[in-house]
């Protein structure tokens, strides 16, 4: 397919400045870098070069093959941080894409490319919004920061969580943080995520005794033993939720047993499950209730637990007011607050920041073949971030 009217995928910052829409040009330059997690592919340096020109002190905190950037302009409070990730999920089968996933291409007013919505357009909008704000308010109040990682789409063990730990160790705290995740549902600006549910996973092993299916009295089938407890767990009402979060859910994601033969009772049944929970229940209370059911059914079992994120919530404070006001002024959209969806790096940032929200493009195509964003949404996204800066930091 010809790439007519396509921004140069190798565009550098100088080309970005010459382009009619600097935000679009920078988004394309980032998409052209195949930063499949945890590879940054040079995205952070491209951004850091723009920030240094604005007087940002840029610090790399790279660990375990993961690239992290902490950039800050100013030393006073309040500190407004923009957070996000340069890494993207793998593109999948290349032949299924309309256009090559790492060749940003505009077709009928839509920009296609891996990371277009999640979240390289947001990163570009961060940068151009800050550039315009600093040009208008060079002596602005407070401070501006960016916290960027290449380890959000992967296992997320050496990315934002490590930067947060480093900042906490030296006493740095954030007052406000906007995470550029794609939160909009039907139109840009209709949804802000002001919190996320926690995620608690378990790998459960039910032990039995292997034997011949014709002699079940000489064996113990762990699948049969688990079934009543599984039915009880699936039917349990874990809590009633609250004004911020829906009720906790418990879902089985994988179950496996057997040797592959149809005449052998297995010795082991393995099951993977996950809780998504709000602030009503704690990880410890969920673990205890789950184990009580298993023990009451007399199951010989082991569980490996993994807490990948605690719930966090930001009420209607200054950040929500500033961001929702900027959306209204830019798009005339009344935004809604939501805590739905999976986890994000906001769960780590909330440990050092009182007000954390997520806001970005429409999320309908994220992680899919032919990921895309409407070109007409890119510049308004930058304008919203810029107006939020003015609302919170303009002197």
N, C-alpha and C positions, 0 to 999 in steps of 0.2 A: 504494500500500500504506500503511495507517495505521501511524504510528510509535508504537504503544502501548508504554508502558514504556521509551520512548527518552529518554536524558538530553538535556537541552536543548543543541542543537548550538551555541548562542551562550553557553554557560556560561562565566562568568569565574571568577577565582580565588576570589571570595567564594562563588559557587555551589558550586565544588569543595569548599570547606571544609564546607558544609552537607550535602553528599551522603553517603549511607551508605558509599560507597567513594570516597575522594578520588582514588585512582589511576585508577579508571574514569572519573570525571568529568573529570579533566584530559586523559586520552586522548581523550575525546569532543570536548573543547574544541579540541584540536590537530587532530583529524581534520576538524573543521568548517572549518578554514582551508585553502583550496585551494592548497597550497604546491607546485605542480608545478614541478619543477626548472627554473631555479635560484631561483624565487620563494619567499621565506620566508613571505609572507602574514601576518606578525605573530607567528609561532610563537616566535621567539627572545625577543621582548619579553615575551610572556606568561610564559615560563620565567624570564627575568631578573628580573621583578618578584617572583616567588616566592623567588628566590635572594638578592636584595638584602635581603629581610626577615630572612634568616638570617645576614647579615653578609658575604655574598660581595661581592668587588670584581668588577664586571662590565665587561669591555672588548670593544667591538666592533672587529673587524678586517675591515671590509668592503672587498672589492676586485673590480673587473671585473663589477659587477652581482651579486655573490655576498655573502650575509650570513653572517658568522662571529661566534661568541661565545666568548670565553675568560673564564671565571668561576672565581675562586679564593677559598677561605676558609682563612686561615692562611698561615704562611710557613715552617714547620718541615718537616723530612723525617720520615717518608716522605710522598710526595705520591701520593695515589690519584686518578686521573682517570677520569671517565665520558665516553665519546666517542660521538658519533652524528650523525645528520643529520635535519633537518626537512623536506627536500625529498622528494617522491614522484614516481614515474613517472606519465605521463599516464594517465587512467582508461580510455581507449579508448572504444568506442561506448557512450554513456550508456544507450541502450535495452536493452543486454545485461545491465545490472546489475539485480539483484533490487530494490535500493533505491538512491537517488541516492548516488554515491560520496563526496560531501562532506557528507552528512547522516548522521552516525553513528546506526546503527539496530541495536537488539537484537532478534533473532528466535530464539526457542527456545534462549536462553542463549548465543547467538553474536553478537558485535559485528561488524557489517559496515561497511566504509568504506575508502577508499584510504588506506593508511598504517597500518591497524589492526595489521598484523603487522610491517611494514617502514617505519618503526620507531617510530611515535608512542606505542605502548603502552610500549615500552622507555623512551622519554624521560619519559613520565609516571611510570613506576616509579622512574627515577633520582631525580626531584624528591621524590616522597613518601618514598622510602627515606632520602634525605638529611635531609628535614624531621624525620622521626622519630628518626633517629640524633642529630642536633644537639640535639633536645629532651631526649634521654636522656643525651647526653654533650656538654654545651656547651663543656667544656674538653678535648675529645678531643686525642689526640696527632696529630702530623703535620698534613697539609693535605688538603683535598678540592678537586677542580677539575672543571669540565665544559668540554669542547671540542666545540662544535656548529657545523655548517655547513649551508648550503642547496645545496651543490654536490657531493653524493656520487653521485647517480643520473645526473648529466650527465657532462660531460667532466672534471670533478674537477681543474681547473687553478688555480682561485682559492679553493679551500676549505681543507680540512684541511692540505693540503701547504703553503699559505702561512702558516697559523697556526703550524705546526711550524717553518717557517723563521724566523718572527718570534721564537718562543720560544728557538730555538737561538742566534739572534743575540745575545740578552741573557742567555744562559747558564742558562736554565731547563730543567731536565730532570725527567722523570716517573719515579717508581719503579715504579708499577703503573698499568695502564690496562685498563678493561673497555669494549669496544665493544659497543653494544647490538644488534648485528645478529641477525636471527632464525636461530638455529643449531639449534634443537631439531628432531628429525625425526618421531618418532611420539608422544612425550609431552614436556611441558615438563621440561627438565633433563637429557634423555638425551644431549645432545652439547654439548661446549664446543669451539670452534675455538681451538687454541693455535698456529696458524700458517696461512699461506696460500702457495700456489704463486706463483711469478712469472709474468708475462705479457709475452711478446715477440711483436710482430706485424710482418709484412713485407708491403709492396705490391710485387709483382714484375712487371716488364715484360719480355717476351720479344719481341725485334725480328725481324721477317721481311721479306719483300718481296711487295707486293701483286701479284696477277696473275689471269688467267682460269683457272678450274678445268680447262678443257680443255687448258691448256698449263702444267702444273705445273713443267716443266723451266725455264720462264722466271720462276718465282717461288720463294719460300721460305716454306713454311707454318709459322708459329711454333707452332701447336697441335701439329702432328706433331713438330716439333723438341723441344718441351717434354715430350711424353708419356713417353719413357723415363726422363728425369730425375725426372718427377713420380712415376712408379711406384717408383723407387728411394727417393725421399724419404719416400713414404708407408709404405714397408716398413722403414725404418731403425729400429734400436733405439738410441735416443739415449743412454740410460743405464739403470741397473738400479734407480734410486731408492735409498732408505735407510730407516732405521727410522721416519723422520718423514714422508717423501714418497714417493708412487708414482713409477714411471718417467716421464720426460718424454714428453709427447705432442706431435705435430705434426699439425695439421688444416687443410685448405683450407676457407675459408669462402665464397669467391666466385671465379668464373672468368668472364672475358668476352673475346670476340673477334668480329670480323666486322663487316660493314657492314649486315647485314640482308638482303643478297641471297644467293641460294643458288648463284650462279655466280662468286663472287669469293673468291679466297684472301686472307685478311686480312694486313695488314702488322704487326699488333701483337696480342699475347695478354697480357692482364692478369690477375693472380692475387693473391688476398689469402689469407694464411695466418697461423696463430698457434701459438706454442709455449706450453705450460703446463709450468713446470719447477720443480724443487725445488732444494735446496742442493748437489746433486751436480754439476750443470752450471752454467756461467756464461753470461750473455748473449753474451760474446765467443766462447766456445767453440762455442755453437750457431750463431752467425753464420758462423764460419769453416767449420764442417762443411757447412752448407747451401751456401755459396758454392763450396766445393770440388766438390760434386756438379755444380752448374750449369756450372762452368768445365770440368770433365772431359768433360762432354757437348758442349762447344763452343758453348754458347748465348751469343748476343749479348744481354746482359741488364743491367737496372738494378734495384736494390732500395732502397726507402725503409723504414728500420727505425724502430720505435717501441716503447720499453720503458715499459710503463704501470705496472709494479710489480715490485720485487725480492721474492724469497721471504723470509719471516721465520718464526722458530720460537721458542716459549717452552717450556722444559722444565718438569718438575714441581717448581716452586719455591713460594714463599710464596703467590703469587697463585692459582695453580692449586689449591693445597691449601685456601686459604680459600674460594674459590668452590665447589669441589666439595664441601667440607664443609658449606657453607650450603645447597646443593641437597639433600644427603643429609638434613640436619636438617629442612628445610622439606617435602620431598616424599618422602623415603625412596627416592630414585632414585640408583643408581650411575651416574655420568656417564662418558661416553667422550670421549677427546681425539681430535680430527680436524683434518686440514688440507685437506679436500676443498672443492670449490666454487670460485667465482670470486674476484676480488680484492675487497678492502675498504679502507677508510681506515686500517686497521691497518698497511698497508704503509708509510705515511708516518710514523705515530706511532712505529713500531719504531726509527726513526733517533734518537729522543731518549728512549726508554724500554726498559729491559731486559726487562720482563715485560709482554706484551700478549696479551690473550685476548679472544675474542668470545663473548657469551652473550645469548640472547634467546628469543623465542617460537618456536612451530612454524612452519616455513617453507613448508608445503605450498601456501599460497595467495598467496605474495608475487608481485607484478607481474601477477597474474591478475585477470580480471573477478571481482567478488564477493570481493575480499580480506577476510579475516576473522580473528578470534581468539576463542577461547572466553572468555567473561567470567570463568569460574572460574579461568583461568590468570593473570589480570592482577594480582590482589593477591598471590598467591604469588611472582610475578616481583619485585615490590617488596620482599617479605620476604627474598628471596634476596640482593638487592643490599644491603639493610639489614644482614643478618647478616654479609655480607662486609666491610662497613665496620667492624662491631664486631670482627671477627677481626683486621683489619689496623691499626685506628686507635684502638680504645678505650683510654683512658688507664689 
